């Protein structure tokens, strides 16, 4: 059940439950299975009842149709919104429609916004969000996509009951703490936590806090909460006194609690922003980012989130330097070292090594225990760093607008667990002075064979040289590893290559992986992937982009027609085309004879 989406679990459970009930199968759960009895299995099978709701339970008027031009504006003020992206001709999209409308009616009084987007009519928006399969449902808070607690597309509920249950569970991103036990439990949680203290529950400051962390809590903190209960306010006055901070209990305050693993001994376990009557959202987020100089990040897109958190709200923006290391943040059991205390040791050694450079860099720690292996490979390879079993790696990324400037530092862990402080500091100094050149990402270039008709790989190192020297027309498919549309396109592209090779031996097909190579030459404008560019043999300085929508179709005839109109080298004519050409020539000869 952990390996596949809920969509399939439900259907498989229904089949097994029915067969077992009839005596056709014997039910014997696997020792690791969370389902231990036939009754549980039958309950699971009924958990996703896709039976179409009754007409009186559906209200289509509560689902607003959006296009890509009004999408952001309509969602910007919605505290919680769910949007389905569909294709009108798709059976699954049609089946979802009544369930979605029924959920909208059930949550009419809960203030949840329901919207729908036709993928065919909002292609740029769909491409921007990286969608390839439909229908897809996404949840937003004030226009920002939510991720914490949101199931993957394959596990997203497809019936009204499941949708309603999910949205009610996600109703608020900022938890209101009302009792002592709730506050104690919140403060005992691991990870970066933020608490807003508001003596006046309906104050403007509370509204700003709630909106800011509803939008950005998933990316900035492990948990966010607010306190207005009079019996809990003295607790925060005591915390302020321990911190020797001035705190007026009659005014709002924000307490930020740092993660234990990333807090040095000399730093307080929390910081306070208090004594204000109104605060802007940007001010609040800036304070949160700058008050957490070392950040524990365990998300699957760690690099992107850290940049969002540390750079966007740094004034002025500074290069981001990240320590990559394995530990289990929940159990504190080291993944690759025998002693769990070594994780703390390495983080503190890293902190001490980079302390002199705190003014010039933003530093962070990434927990790799919860990051997918392919994501680790992608992040480190982009910086020219590696990470073996007993090693750590440090990466650096320049501040905007030069985010593509990256550096990598890899180090093996010695038997005596000594940290190469001098080497790390020398590396940072070299980045500052420019003596350490930035890493230029490129795959290993493959030798170019002009006689081969196979699709060949272009890299950052080879693309300019190949395009300048080859005498053939070159078609380039720019793609990415994460792109579902690219995966769908690639088999067709390889199939097209075989067909085109017979008709035009002078046409060469190639690929360029934007994930594993530095940015392509500026002449190729890449707004999305996959994107196709043709470099004509006789007009190398004027490449031509295939403008048709490649995200929804793989039209061989259309692309062939486009290629014939732009390639420099002639195409072989088919039998029918040859006969038509001979007839035209005969007609021309006849006209000359008459003249």
N, C-alpha and C positions, 0 to 999 in steps of 0.2 A: 504493500500500500504506500510505502514511502517513496517508491520508485516511479510511480505514475500519477497522473493528475486525478483529481476527484471525479472528473467526468467519466473516466474509465473505471475507477474503483466502484462507482455506483452501479454501472451496468454489469460489471463482472460479478459483483455481490448479488445482484438480483438473479442472475443466471444460476449461481452456485446455490443460493438459498432455495430457489424453486426446485432444483434438481435434488437437493438433500432432503427437502420436505417430502418429495414423492418417493424417496427411498432409492433413487437411481445412483446417488453418490453417497459416500460416507464422509462426514465432516470431521477432519482431523487438523486442527490449526497448527501451524508451524510454531515452534517454541518462542520465536521472536515476534510473532504476530500480536498486535494489540487487541485483536478480536479473538476471544477465547471460547465462544459458544455459538451455536446455531441461532439462538435468539438475538445475540448481538449482531450477527451477520445480517439477519433479516431486518433489524432496526436500521442498520447501515444502508441496506438496499432501499429502504423507504425514506431515507434522509433527503434525497434529492428527487422528489416527486415532480417529474416534468409534465404532469398532466395539465393541459391548457386550462387556465382559470375561467370561471363563468363570466359572461358578458357584463353582468352588473358589477363585477369586481375590477373591471378594466376602465381606465380613464386616459385615453390617448392625449387629451388636451393638457395633461400635466407634464408631458414630455416635449421639451422644446427642440425644434430642429435648428441646428447650428451649422454655419459654414466657417471656413478658415479665416474670414475677415472679421467676424464678430466673436470668435471663440474666446479670445483672451479677455475682451471687455466684459462679456457676459459672466465669466467665471470669477472675475477679480473680486467681486463683493459677496461671493457665496461661501458661507462658513464651511459647508460640506456639500460637495457635488459629485454626482456619478454620471459619466458620459459613456455611451456605447458607440463604438465605431463599427459600422456595418457596410455590407454591400447588398444593394436592393435585390439582386438576383440570387443571393446565396440562401440556401435552405436553412442553415443554422441561424442566419440573421433573421429570417422570417419567423422561425420558431421562437426566437428570443423576444420578439416584439411584444406579444401579449403578456408574457411574464414580467417584462420590464415595466410596462404600463400598469400592471396590477401592483407591483411593488411601489410605484409612484403614488398610487391611490392610498395604500396602507400607510405611507409615510407623509401624507399630505400635511398633517399637523406638526410633524417633526422638523419642518424647515429644511428638508433635504432637496436640493435641486437636481432634476433629472434632465439630461440632454442627450441628443443623438446626432451623429455626424455620418453623412454618406461619404464613404471613402472615395468613391469615383468622382465626387464633386469637390472634394477637398484634398486633392492629391499632394499638394505641398505640405499641408499640415500632417498628413499621414506619413509622408516620407521623413519629415522632421522628427517624428516620434518613433521611427524605425519599425513600423508595422508592416507585416507581409501576409498575415493570416487573419481572417475575420469570422465571426464577430469578436471584438475585444472590448472589455470594459475597464475603465480607469477611474480612480477616485481622486478628487482635487480638494484642497483647502485654500480658499481665497486665491484660486487660480494656479496654485503650485501643486504638482502631482504628489500625492501621498504614497509612501512606500512601507512604513512600519505597520505591520498587522494586515497588510493587503496581500491576498493570495496571488499566486502567479496566474497568468491567463488560463493555463490548463486546469487549475484548481478553483477558478472563480465560479461561484454558484450561478447556475443558469435558470433557476426557478425563482418565483417571487418570494417564497418563504426564506430561501437561502440568502437572497439579496437583502431582504429586510433585516434578517438576523445580523448579517455582516455590517450593514450601515449603522445599526443601533450600537454595535460593539465599537465602532469607530467614530461615534458621535462627537467625541471631544478628544483633542490631542493634548490639552492642558487639563490635568486632573485637579479638581477642587478637594483639598484636604480639610475635613471637618472635625476629626477626632484625633486624640493623642496617639492612638495605636496606628492610625493611617500615616501620621507624620513620621513616627518612629520607623515604620516599615519603609517609607520613601527614603529617609536619610540613610538607611542601612543598605539600600540598593547600590550596586556597583556601577561604574561609569560616570560620565559627566552629567550632573543634575542641576537644574535651575529652579528656584522657588521665588515667586513673586508674592510679596507681603503687602496687602492692601486693607488698611483699616476701614476705608469706605469701599464697600463692595461694588458700587456702581460708578466708581471714579473713572475719569478719562484715561488715567494711567493704566488701570486694569484692562481696559478695552484695547489699548495699544499693546500691552504685554500679551494678551490672549491672541490677538491677530498675528503678532510677530512669530510667536512660537507654534501657533497652529500651522503656519506656513512653513516654518524652517526647523521645527523640532527634530524631524526625521534626519536632517542633515547636520544639525549642530550639537544636539545633546542626546543623552540616552533617555532622559525623562524630564518633563516639565510639569510644574504644579503651581497652584495659587492658594493662598491662605487669607481668609477674611474672618474666620471664627475668633471672637474675642478671647476665648480661653486658650488659644494657641499663640496669640501675639506676644505674650511675655517670653516665650521660648526664644524668639528671634532677638529680643532685647538682650537676653543673656548671651547669646552667640556673639552679638556685636560687642558686648563688654569684654568677652574673652579675646576678641580680636583687637581690643583697644580702639574700636571705631566709634565715631559719633553717629548715633542713630536716634532720630526722633520717632518714637513709636506711634505718633499721630500722622506720620507721613509715609508714603509708599517706599518700599525698598526691594531690591533684588539680591538674592543670595545665590552664589554659584559655587557648587561643591565639586572639587577636582577629583578625578579618578585616583584611587590609592596607588596604582602601579606607576603613575606618571607624575606624582607629587614628590618633590624632593623634601628631605627632612627639614630644611630651613624655610620652606614655604608653608603658609597656613593652609589648612585643608579646605578653606572657603574664602571667598572675597565678597565684598558688599558694595553695592551701589545704592545709596539711600538719600533721603532728604530732598526729594524732588516732587514737584506737583504735576509735571507733565513731561513726557519723554517721547521723542520720535522713534519710529520703528528702527530706522537705520542706526540711531544712537544706541539703542538697546542691543542690537545685534553686534555692533562694533565693540561695545564693552564686553560682551560675552566672549567674542573671539580673542580680544587682546588680553583678557584676564586669564586665559588658559594657554600659556606659552607652550605646554607640551600636551598633545591631544592623543587620547586613545581612540583609534579608529578601527572598527572591525567589519565594515561594510564591504560588499562585493565590488564596489567601484571606489575604492579607497582614495586613489589619487584625485579623481574628480571632486569628491566630497571634501577632501582636505583643502584643495585649492579654493573651493567655494567658501569654506568656513574660514580659512586663515588669510586668504589673499583679498577676497572681495571686501572684507571688513577691516583690513589693515590700512592704516593711514600713515605714511604712504605705503603702497604695496611693496613687499619684500620677497626675495626668492624663497621658495619652500624647500627645506631640507628634511628628508624623512628617513628614519631608521626602520629597516625591515627586519623583523625578528619573529620567531615562532614561540608562542606560549598560549596556554588555554586560560583566558581571562576569567572564566567562571570557576574552574576548579583549581587554577594556579598550578596545574601539573604540566611541566615542560614537555613539549612534543619531542625534542631531539636531545635534550640534555638530562642527565639523571636527576639532578637536584633542581626543584622548582624555584629555589631562591636565586638561581643563576639568572632567571629572567629579570628580577629586580636589580641584580648586580649589573647586568649589561645596560639596562636603561639608565641607571644612575651614573654609570661610567660615561655613557654617551652625553648625559646632561652636563657633567663636569667638563668634558672635552670641548663642548660647544659653547659653554658659558661666556667666554670672551667675545663671542660673535653674535650674542643675542640681539644687539642693536641693528645688525645688518641682515639677519636672516630670520625667517620664521621656522621653528623646529617642530617636528611631529613624530609620533611613533605609530606604526601600523601593525595591528595584530593579524598575522597571516593564518592563524588557526581557523578563521572563518572565511577566508578568501579562496575562491576557486583556483585550482592550480593553473589553468590557462590564463586567468587574470593576473596572477603573480608573474608568469612568464612574460605576458604582454607589457606589464608595467616596467619590469626590470630591463627587458630587452630594449625598450624605448630609450632607456638611459645608459645603455651599455654596461649594465651591472649583471652579476650572476649571484645565485644563492644556492650553495650546496648544503648537505645535511648538517655539517657542523660549521656554520658560518653566519655572518651577518652582512647586510648590504646597506649602503646609504646612497640615496639618490637626491639630486638637487634639480629644481626646475625654476627658471627665471620668472620674474613677476611680469604681469601683463604690461605691454602688449607682446612680449617676446616669450610666450609660453612654450614655443617649440624649441627653445634653448634648454638643453638638458645635459646633466653630468651624472656619472655613476662611480661609486667607490665600493669595492668588494674586498672582504677580509676574512681569512680563515681564523677559526678560534683555536688558539694554542692550548696545549695541555695544561699550562699553568693559568689559563683563563685571563691572560693579560690583554688589556684593551690597547689598541694602537692609537693612543691619544695624539702623539706627535704626527702620525700619518694623516689622521683625520683633520687636524688643525692645519697642516701644510696644504691639504687638498682644498679646504675652505678658503685659505689665504690665496691659493692659486686661482680659484674661481673669481674672487674679488679683484685680483690684479690683472686677470686675463691670461695668465701664464698657463692655466689648465684650459685647453680648448674644449668646446662643447662637443658632445657626442653626436655624430650624424648617423642616424639609423638607416641601415640598408641590409637587405638580405644578401646572401652570397650570390653574386652575379653568375648566371649561366652563360656559357659561350654561345655566341650567336652563329647559327648555321643557316646560310641563305638558301641551301638546297632542301632544307626540311620544311614539311608542310604542317608540322605539329605546332600547337599553341606554345609560345615560349614566354618565359618569365622576365619581365623588365624589373630592374631594381633602381634604387637611388644612384648607385654607382654606374649603372650601364645605360640608363634611359637616354641621356643626352648624346652619348657616343653612338649608340645604335641608330638613333633617329637621324643623326648627321651623316652617317656613312652608308647606310643601306640604300639600295636602289629600288626597293620595292615600296608599295603603299603599305602602311602599317596601321592596323586597327587595334586600339588599346581598350581593354575593359578594366576600369578602376573599381576595385571592390574592397570589402573589409571582412575580417573573420566573423564579426558579430552580426553581420547583415543577413537576415533570413532571405530577403529578396535576391541577394547575390548567390546564395546557395541554390536557390530555385533556378536562377539563370544559368549557372555554370555548365550543367550538362547540355543545355541547348546550345550554348556557345561552342562547346567542343564538337557537337554534332554539326553545327553550321560550318565550322572550320573545315570539316571533311568535304562538305558539299561545295564550298567556295573554292577549295584547292583544285577541284576538277575544272572549274570554270575560269579561274584566274590564278595561275601559279605565282603571279607577281604580287599577290595580296598576302601579307603576313599578319597573323593574329597573335596578340600578346595580352598579358595580364599585368596589373600593377597593384600590389597589396598595400593600401594606405596605412594599415596597422603596423606593418613590419618594415616600412621604409619612411624616410624623411619626406617632407612635402614634395610633391611633384613640381616640375617647372611651372611658373606662374601662368604661362600661356594656357594651361589646362585649368579651366574654372570648374571646381568640384563643389557643387552645392549639396549633392547627395550621392549615394551609391545604390546600385551600380550606375556608372556613367560611361558612355562610349565616345571615344574621340578617334577620328581618322586623320592620319598624317599623310597627305598625298605626296608621292615621290617627287613631283616637280614643283610642289608648293609647300615645302617643309616649314616655312615660317607662318603658314596660314592653316593650322589644323581646323577640322570641321567637327562640330559636336552633333551627335545624333539626338535630335530634339524630341522625338516621340517618347511617350511615357513608357519607360522600360519596367516600371514597377508592377504593371498589371498584365503585360502581354509579352510574348516572345514571337513576334511576327517575322517569319523568315522572308516572305515575299517583300514586305515593306522595307526591311533592312537591306535586302539585296538590291532593291530599286534605288535606295539611298546611296549605297556603295557605288553602284554603276554610274551615278550622276556626279560623283566626286573623285573617284580614283583616277590616277594618271595613266595607268597601264590598261590595255584593252582586255575585254572579257571574251572568252570563247563563246561562240553562238551555238545554241542547240539545233537539233535537226529541223524543227519547225521554224525557228528564227532564220536558219540558213535558207530554207525554201522561200520564205517571205522576202529575204534580201535578194535572192536570185530573180524572183518575180518583179520586184521593183526595178532591178537592173535591166531586165528584159523590156519592161515598159519604157524606160528611159531610152534604150537603144531604138525601139520602135518609133518613139517620138522624133529622134534624130533623123531616122530614115525618111519619115514623112516630110520633115523640114527640107 
